[in-house]
């Protein structure tokens, strides 16, 4: 890797990492950490509206890397899913996010092929609006432990779904996919369909105890540097998002310091 600053990939911080009282405080913490890009969350945006959220982001000189819509599409019926996806696209466009995460949700007793058919059909119906507003879809595979939250568990499966929908790409979260022995091969095969990387690390001792607990990016069970180097070697040049949700009882100062340290570690890789 080169150390030249212009080769350092863009880094964004998920709003969920900052854990303030509201969106305004989350954004203030992000600015305090010295960062300029954010991935806003629907849970906060919906409390104040997309226009107000966009104003808060703009006033702080920030830009959006993606919009975390918080959807579980397969948990809804057709009409509700269509409405929710379209609303998420509009909100993403309002805050200037180039992509919106459209999580599948659990299969709900369906076979994976049946779940794929419904998921793809719902995304396809909303694709014209997404294209019109300049927003891409992001399909995020989740760790098998979280199968009730999402039935897609591998980069390969996510790519198969994304390839069937115009303007759809895969969100690769390192904490959710590091376990897959085919990950590195799939990165090479499907790098053209990867639209966003989310950085997540897991505590090795806690994982040994079957607990899902985050750890600093540089120190955990996820071989973070290896995965990022493999992505770069395969040709990935998109955004990276820090989405490492550390414990909620940290002080503001400790949380800001943690984000700074993780960001410094990330940028030193390049």
Buried (B, 14 or more C-beta within 10 A) or exposed (E): EEEEEEEBBEBBBBBBBBBBEEBBBBBBBBBBBEBBBBBBBBEBBBEBEBEBBBEBBEEBEBBBBBBBBBBBBBBBEEEEBBEBBBBBBBBBBBBBBBBBBBBBBBBEEBEEEEBBEBBBBBBBBBBEBBEEBBBBBBBBBBBEEEEEBBBBBBBBBBBBBBBBBEBBBBBBBBBBBBBBEEBBEBBEBBBEBBBBBBBBBBBEEBBEEEEEBBBBBBEBBBBBBEBBBBBBEBEBEBBBBBBBBBEEEEEBEEBBBBBBBBBEBBEEBB
